[in-house]
Amino acid sequence: MQKKPPRSVAAVDLGSNSFHMIVCSLTDGKLQTVDRLKEMVRLAAGLDKKNVLDQDTQKRALACLERFGQRIRDFPPESVRAVGTNTLRNAKNAQQFLEKAEKALNHPIHIISGIEEARLVYQGVAHSVGSTADLRLVVDIGGGSTEYIIGKEDTPKKKESLSMGCVSMSNLFFSQGQLSKNAFNKAILFAEQQLEPFQKKFHRRHWDQAIGSSGTLRSIDKVLQAKNWSNDGITMTGLEHLVDHIKQCTHVNELNLPELDPERLPVFPGGVAIAYATFKNLDIEQMSVSDGALREGLIQDLLGRIYDHDIRSATAKTLADRYHTDKQHAARIKQTVNTMLGQLSCDCCLSNNEEVAQFLEWAGELHEIGHDIAHNQYHKHSAYIIEHGDLAGFTTQDQILLATITRSHRRKFLRSRFHVLPAPWNTLAPFMTIILRLAVVLRRNRQEHDLPDFKIAITKSRIELRFPGNWLLNSPLTHADLIQEADYLKPAGFKLEFS
């Protein structure tokens, strides 16, 4: 029976400069924005030289998330997506902060890669603009990173994320708000150096229209319009006027730019330097600005999950194709896993858990992709690809969980591998992995022959398998494999019994 879609959905973006939340009503698959919240937290400014997020910034961020959390306190978990971006990708103490942040927001928070951020930004823009362009370039200048995407309609074709943003650039070149012509020229040069390897890839000859998103480019657009330096979005001519104006000032307080939010003033010069270098290197003459950004992309991605169009499933199939997996064998593994999950009693931690079933589905699809690299130790190759690949739709935590299950699906079973996973996966993943391991053992012959009507039960750390009649006696290889599997599981505190 299909679950009833939620009445409301929300997306939370823990950006390096600002935290954003968007709340939408959902009726018959159609969205209507009902609330927007934004606070300038400047998370990136709280990173010290060792990439540790300081306590004052954490307190500021947690206070903001508590306010956001009040607004979505009664939302079911599947109706909210909350993600962290560049600063949380880089912070060494990100996991400790996330534990507190999730309590404040009362919803899970996932860290996404730069490439995944680029994909989501493009989705947000694509669903917010009515463009007739065949190919469009989308640029998003955030607090800690800048994303460049070329796409057609709602499909991104090329994606990159560079570790430079308005906060990090302003801290690096305009400390304490100090401005100078020399410092601004250095900032532009730095941005051009970061962009240089991708200049050819995103040059104007590869797209028809340029679109900007997020606060920096919206602020630049407003300033240029107010100063009459541009009347058609952001133009190169308008940017040159703005750059000349900034170079004449010695402090951000002297900028005196109409329509510029005072809260954005300290990080504005860094954002302008990135924008100017982008226009210059990519030969952009004019750029329109979209209201859509990462949070709108999160909402669209969430809708896909609600209506069974989860891009993660499509990504898993694409990855399986790329690494030439045995699809028939993968289907047998998945069918066996589902048979076992369906038998588990209500008091088992894996019972009736849709997320557990979904991750095991992907694990069954991908556990052998490492074969395409080498048969020996293939499970390690599979895990490496899953953990370190750019997998559309998957968060960093998703990939680590899936890689841990895949890495542990054969041979030694180390309980310690699961300790680093966040709750509840640190508890669930060992049992999920055992289910996958048993499916692999039972399907070792890789034949289409049906398995007997076996039974499985899991009680605490005890796993019991029961086969009909003399089937196990007449299947000596499977019997030997189960004996070995019991030996693998015993040091980790699990007891496998079979008859």
Buried (B, 14 or more C-beta within 10 A) or exposed (E): EEEEBBEBBBBBBBBBBBBBBBBBBBEEEEBEEEEEBBBBBBBBBBBEEEEBBEEEBBEBBBEBBBBBBEBBEEBEEBBBBBBBBBBBBBBEBBEEBBEBBBEBBBBBBBBBBBBBBBBBBBBBBBBBBEBEBEBBBBBBBBBBBBBBBBBBEEEBEBBBBBEBBBBBBBBBBBEEBEBBBEBBBBBBEBBBEBBEEBEEEBBEEBBBBBBBBBBBBBBBBBBBBEBEBBEEBBBBEBBBBBBEBBBEBEEBEEBEBEEBEEBBBBBBBBBBBBBBBBBBBBEBEBBBBBEBBBBBBBBBBBBBBBEEEBBBBEBBBEBBEEBEBEEEBBEBBBBBBBBBBEBBEEEBBBBEBEBBBBBBBBBBBBBBBBBBBEEEEBBBBBBBBBBEBBBBBBBBBBBBBBBBBBBBBBEEBBBEBBEEBBEEBBEBBBBBBBBBBBBBBBBEEEEEEEBEEBEBBBEEBEBBBEBEEEBBEEBEEBBEBBEEBBEBBEEBEBEBEBE
